[in-house]
Amino acid sequence: MNHTPRTRTVVSCTLLVIALGAGGTACGSGGNPLTAKPYDASDQISFNGPSGDGKKADPDKPLEVTAEDDDGRITDVTATDATGRYVTGELNADGTRWHSTSPLAANAHYTLRVSTEDEDGAPGRKVLAFDTSRPTTKKTLKVTFGPKSGKYGVGQPITAELDRPVKDKAQRAIVERALRVDSVPAVDGAWHWVDDKELHYRPKDYWPAHATVTVHSNLDGVKISDRLWGAKSKPLKIGIGDRVIALTDASSHSMTVYKNGEEINEIPVTTGKPGFETRNGVKVVLGKEYFVRMRGTTVGIAEGSADSYDLPVYYATRVTWSGEYVHAAPWSVGSQGYENVSHGCTGMSTSNAEWFFDHINEGDVVKVVNSNGDTMETFGNGFGDWNLGWKKWRSGSALISGTPDGPSPAQVARLRPESV
């Protein structure tokens, strides 16, 4: 027996929730339910969208479909735009009303598919197509994703910088819902609002080694507030390299470097001396510089004082914007492995620094433990994102804050009943 494949699951013997175009009736109706041809449900439903040629729907108003026939009901409604994006919605328990729950995009084309059944369980259907009008304001919100395309370590967060501030929580939810991050293999991750103009995305744990991460915005044409609409933004694709983690124990004056879970080197080091202790916690490599001129005045040390310095430094791997590096320190080789004598950086011999420089990359993880210093700042001085526990990280989301840990709203939206 041939029939059109269905995209909805049979949820009971008395109700088939079916996608538009499928054939089916209630299990108790006469004949074979899969061979029944859906009737035209135009007279059974009403729609609050535009009627007549040339008329367009107001994207500010929600869609609404209601059942006009007391003896029939709506069984399923789907609304998609020309790119395939779904409009979320809710159908009430008795099947008399469906309404959209996410905003429509302006200047977009939508297709609305409505499935019904009459009192005998016979299926009906109606397909409606309409366009939304252009936004009445020119104020738009653009998103710039970071980092630049390329390959990064497993600790690299995704950043989203907005060109206008968004303060209201409901508006933030609209923005956040439209920012999509997908990875292969898939991970559980979340956005965190750093401030009104910046969000960071990270997984619950580090990215899987050799993952591919794609990021894009669905904000184009979406109303955020009465005076603000989403604009088109450039998508991003990055690759993740090996899992490289450098663990520095300030109390034992040693750094152990791991690659994909295996130890590949142990290096004697020196970290910050009293008064200049190295920050504890996880830092993410920001970049590498073969040569840096380091001056004490750049970190607030008075020129000519006992702690003043002005040194040429080689093989410098940056981990904070304020000037903390892992670098060659040939002047302190006698202390490396024995005591902490630096002004906050992690110093090692020139040969070890060259090896580290060659084996570490942007986005790799540098973690310091057992220092008397403060914990690495979460934001503002590099990427200290991993120093927030997962629960606190999720609390910075406008969508999932206060909800049980589980799949993100975007992941939930992609979960659909299996075909029969």
C-alpha positions in Angstrom: 0.0 0.0 0.0 1.5 3.4 -1.0 0.8 6.5 0.9 2.5 9.9 1.5 5.1 9.6 4.3 3.9 11.3 7.5 6.1 13.6 9.7 4.2 13.4 12.9 3.8 10.6 15.4 0.5 8.8 16.2 -0.2 10.1 19.7 -3.3 8.0 20.4 -5.8 5.7 18.8 -8.3 8.6 18.5 -6.0 11.3 17.2 -3.4 11.4 14.5 -1.3 14.5 14.5 -0.2 14.8 10.9 1.8 17.2 8.8 0.1 19.0 5.9 -0.2 16.7 2.9 -0.4 13.5 4.9 -3.5 11.3 4.7 -5.1 10.0 7.8 -8.2 9.8 10.0 -9.0 8.7 13.5 -8.4 5.0 14.2 -12.1 4.4 14.8 -13.4 5.8 11.5 -14.5 3.5 8.7 -12.2 2.5 5.9 -8.4 2.7 5.8 -7.4 6.0 7.4 -4.2 6.2 5.3 -6.1 6.3 2.0 -8.5 9.1 3.0 -8.0 12.2 0.9 -7.9 15.4 3.0 -10.8 17.8 2.3 -10.4 21.5 1.8 -10.6 23.0 5.3 -11.1 26.6 4.1 -14.6 26.8 5.6 -13.6 25.1 8.8 -10.9 27.7 9.9 -10.3 31.4 10.1 -7.0 33.2 9.9 -6.2 36.7 11.1 -3.7 37.3 8.3 -4.1 39.5 5.2 -6.8 38.8 2.7 -6.6 40.1 -0.9 -3.9 40.7 -3.4 -1.1 43.0 -2.4 -1.9 43.1 1.3 0.8 42.2 3.8 0.7 41.1 7.4 1.9 43.3 10.2 5.0 41.5 11.7 4.2 43.1 15.1 1.1 41.0 15.4 1.0 37.3 16.3 -0.6 34.8 13.9 -3.9 33.2 15.0 -5.9 30.3 13.5 -9.3 29.4 14.9 -11.7 26.6 14.2 -15.0 27.9 13.0 -16.9 24.6 12.9 -18.2 23.4 16.2 -17.9 19.8 15.0 -14.3 20.1 13.9 -11.0 21.0 15.4 -7.4 21.9 14.5 -4.9 19.1 14.9 -1.7 20.7 13.7 -0.3 24.1 12.5 3.2 24.8 11.1 4.5 28.2 9.9 7.8 28.6 8.1 9.5 31.4 6.2 11.2 31.1 2.9 14.5 29.9 4.5 12.8 27.1 6.4 12.8 28.8 9.8 9.8 27.7 12.0 7.6 30.1 13.9 6.9 28.6 17.3 3.3 28.4 18.4 0.7 26.9 20.8 -2.4 24.9 20.1 -5.0 24.9 22.9 -6.2 21.6 24.4 -9.5 21.4 22.5 -8.0 22.3 19.1 -10.1 25.5 18.7 -7.2 28.0 18.6 -3.6 28.2 17.6 -1.4 31.3 18.0 2.3 32.1 17.3 4.6 32.6 20.2 7.7 33.9 18.5 8.0 37.1 16.5 7.7 37.2 12.7 10.3 38.7 10.5 9.6 41.8 8.6 9.6 41.8 4.7 9.5 38.0 4.7 7.3 35.3 3.0 5.6 32.7 5.1 3.7 29.5 4.5 1.1 28.4 7.0 0.0 24.8 6.9 -3.2 23.9 8.9 -4.4 20.3 9.5 -8.0 19.7 10.9 -10.4 16.8 11.4 -14.2 16.8 11.5 -16.5 15.0 14.0 -16.0 11.7 12.1 -12.2 12.0 12.2 -11.9 12.8 8.4 -8.8 14.9 7.8 -8.8 18.4 6.3 -6.1 20.8 5.3 -5.4 24.3 4.2 -2.3 26.0 3.0 -2.0 29.8 3.4 0.8 32.0 2.1 1.4 35.6 3.0 4.1 38.3 3.2 4.9 40.6 6.0 5.4 44.3 5.6 8.7 46.1 5.8 9.8 47.6 9.1 8.7 51.2 9.7 12.0 52.1 11.4 15.5 52.2 10.1 17.2 51.4 13.4 18.7 47.9 13.2 20.8 45.6 15.4 23.8 43.9 13.8 25.8 41.0 15.4 29.5 40.4 14.8 30.7 37.0 15.8 34.2 36.1 17.0 36.8 34.9 16.8 37.8 35.1 13.1 37.4 32.0 11.0 40.3 29.6 11.6 41.4 26.8 13.9 41.4 27.2 17.7 41.9 25.3 20.8 39.2 23.5 22.9 38.9 26.5 25.3 37.9 29.1 22.7 34.6 30.8 23.5 32.3 32.2 20.7 31.6 35.9 21.1 28.7 37.9 19.8 29.1 41.7 19.8 26.0 43.9 19.2 26.3 47.3 17.6 23.5 48.6 20.0 22.8 47.9 23.7 20.0 45.5 24.6 19.0 45.8 28.2 15.4 44.5 28.5 15.3 40.8 29.4 12.4 40.0 26.9 14.3 41.7 24.1 17.5 39.9 25.1 15.6 36.6 24.8 14.6 37.5 21.2 18.2 38.2 20.3 19.6 35.2 22.1 17.0 32.9 20.5 18.1 34.0 17.1 21.8 33.3 17.7 22.5 29.7 16.6 25.7 27.7 17.5 26.0 24.2 16.0 28.9 21.8 16.4 29.9 18.5 15.0 30.0 16.5 17.3 27.1 18.2 19.1 27.6 19.6 22.6 25.5 21.1 25.4 26.3 24.8 25.4 24.7 28.2 26.3 25.0 31.9 25.7 25.9 34.2 28.6 25.3 38.0 28.5 28.6 39.7 29.5 26.9 43.1 29.3 24.3 44.9 27.2 26.4 44.6 24.0 28.3 41.3 24.3 27.5 37.6 24.7 29.8 34.6 25.0 28.9 31.1 24.1 30.7 28.0 25.5 30.0 24.4 26.0 29.4 22.8 29.4 32.9 21.3 29.1 35.6 22.2 26.6 34.9 21.7 22.9 35.6 18.2 21.6 38.9 17.9 19.8 38.6 18.3 16.1 35.1 19.6 16.2 33.6 21.9 13.6 31.6 24.9 15.0 29.2 27.0 12.9 27.5 30.2 14.1 24.8 32.3 12.5 22.1 34.8 13.3 18.4 34.5 12.4 17.7 38.1 13.5 17.4 39.6 10.0 14.0 41.4 9.8 12.9 40.3 13.3 11.4 42.9 15.6 13.3 43.3 18.8 11.4 46.4 20.2 9.2 49.1 18.8 12.2 51.0 17.5 14.7 48.2 16.8 14.8 45.4 14.2 17.4 42.7 13.5 19.8 43.1 10.6 21.7 40.6 8.5 24.9 39.4 10.1 27.9 37.4 8.7 28.0 33.8 9.8 31.1 32.2 11.3 32.8 28.8 11.0 35.8 27.6 13.0 37.6 24.4 13.5 38.8 23.0 16.8 42.3 21.4 17.0 43.8 19.0 19.5 42.9 19.1 23.2 46.0 20.9 24.5 46.0 21.9 28.2 49.0 23.4 30.1 48.7 23.0 33.8 51.0 25.1 36.0 51.4 24.3 39.6 52.8 27.4 41.3 53.6 25.6 44.5 55.8 22.9 42.7 57.1 25.4 40.1 56.3 23.1 37.2 54.1 23.1 34.1 52.7 19.9 32.7 51.4 20.0 29.1 48.8 17.5 28.0 47.7 16.7 24.4 44.5 14.7 23.9 44.8 13.5 27.5 48.4 12.4 27.4 51.3 14.1 29.0 53.8 15.4 26.4 56.1 17.6 28.5 56.9 18.8 32.0 58.7 22.1 32.2 60.3 23.8 35.3 58.9 27.3 35.6 58.8 30.3 37.9 55.6 32.3 38.5 54.7 35.5 40.4 56.5 36.4 43.5 54.8 37.8 46.6 53.0 41.0 45.7 52.9 40.0 42.0 51.3 36.5 42.3 50.1 34.8 39.1 46.3 34.5 38.7 44.8 31.2 39.5 42.3 29.5 37.3 41.7 28.8 33.6 43.0 31.2 30.9 42.7 30.8 27.2 45.6 31.6 24.9 44.9 35.0 23.2 47.8 35.0 20.8 51.6 34.5 20.3 54.3 37.0 19.8 57.9 36.1 19.0 59.2 39.3 20.5 57.7 41.7 23.1 59.3 44.6 24.9 58.1 44.3 28.5 58.2 47.4 30.7 57.2 47.6 34.4 55.5 50.9 33.8 52.8 49.2 31.7 51.6 47.3 34.7 51.9 50.2 37.2 55.5 49.7 38.5 57.2 53.1 38.9 60.3 53.6 36.7 63.5 53.4 38.7 61.9 51.5 41.6 63.3 48.2 42.9 60.8 46.2 40.9 61.2 48.3 37.7 62.1 46.4 34.5 62.6 46.9 30.8 63.4 43.7 29.0 63.3 42.1 25.5 61.2 39.0 25.8 61.0 36.1 23.3 58.5 33.4 22.6 55.7 35.2 24.4 52.3 33.5 24.6 49.7 35.9 25.9 46.9 34.8 28.3 45.5 38.1 29.5 45.1 41.6 28.0 46.7 43.2 31.0 50.1 41.6 30.1 50.3 38.1 31.6 52.4 35.8 29.3 54.1 32.5 29.3 57.5 33.4 27.9 61.3 32.8 27.8 63.0 34.2 31.0 66.7 33.3 30.7 67.5 35.6 33.6 65.6 33.4 36.0 66.7 29.9 34.9 68.4 29.3 38.3 65.0 29.9 40.0 62.9 27.9 37.6 61.6 24.7 39.3 62.5 26.1 42.7 61.0 29.5 43.5 58.6 32.1 42.2 60.4 35.3 41.2 58.5 36.8 38.3 56.2 39.8 38.2 53.2 37.6 37.4 54.1 35.9 34.2 55.1 32.3 33.9 58.8 32.1 33.0 60.9 29.3 31.6 64.2 28.7 29.7 64.4 29.9 26.1 64.5 26.4 24.7 61.4 25.4 26.7 59.6 28.6 25.8 60.3 27.9 22.1 58.9 24.4 22.5 55.8 25.7 24.2 55.4 28.5 21.6 55.5 25.8 18.8 53.1 23.5 20.5 50.5 25.9 21.9 47.8 27.7 19.8 45.2 30.4 20.2 42.2 28.9 22.1 44.3 26.4 24.0 43.9 26.2 27.8 46.5 27.4 30.3 45.5 26.7 33.9 47.3 27.8 37.1 46.7 26.2 40.5 48.2 26.7 44.0 49.1 30.3 43.4 48.5 32.9 46.1 47.1 35.2 43.5 43.4 36.0 42.7 41.3 33.9 40.4 41.4 35.0 36.7 38.7 37.5 35.9 35.7 35.9 34.1 35.4 38.7 31.5 37.3 41.8 30.5 40.9 40.6 30.7 40.9 37.8 28.2 38.8 34.7 28.4 38.2 33.5 31.9 34.8 32.1 31.0 35.7 28.6 32.2 36.1 29.8 35.8 32.3 30.1 36.1 30.6 26.9 37.1 28.0 25.7 34.6 25.0 26.6 36.8 26.2 30.2 37.1 27.1 30.3 33.4 23.5 29.3 32.5 22.2 32.0 34.8 23.6 34.6 32.4 21.3 33.4 29.7 18.1 35.3 28.9 16.4 32.0 27.8 17.5 29.3 30.2 18.3 31.1 33.4 16.5 29.3 36.3 15.5 26.3 34.2 16.7 22.7 34.8 19.9 21.8 33.0 19.1 20.1 29.7 18.9 20.8 25.9 18.9 24.4 24.9 15.7 25.9 23.4 17.2 25.7 20.0 17.9 22.0 20.5 14.4 21.4 21.8 13.0 23.2 18.7 14.9 20.7 16.5 13.5 17.7 18.3 10.5 16.5 16.4 8.3 13.3 16.6 9.6 10.4 14.6 7.8 9.5 11.4 5.6 6.5 11.5 
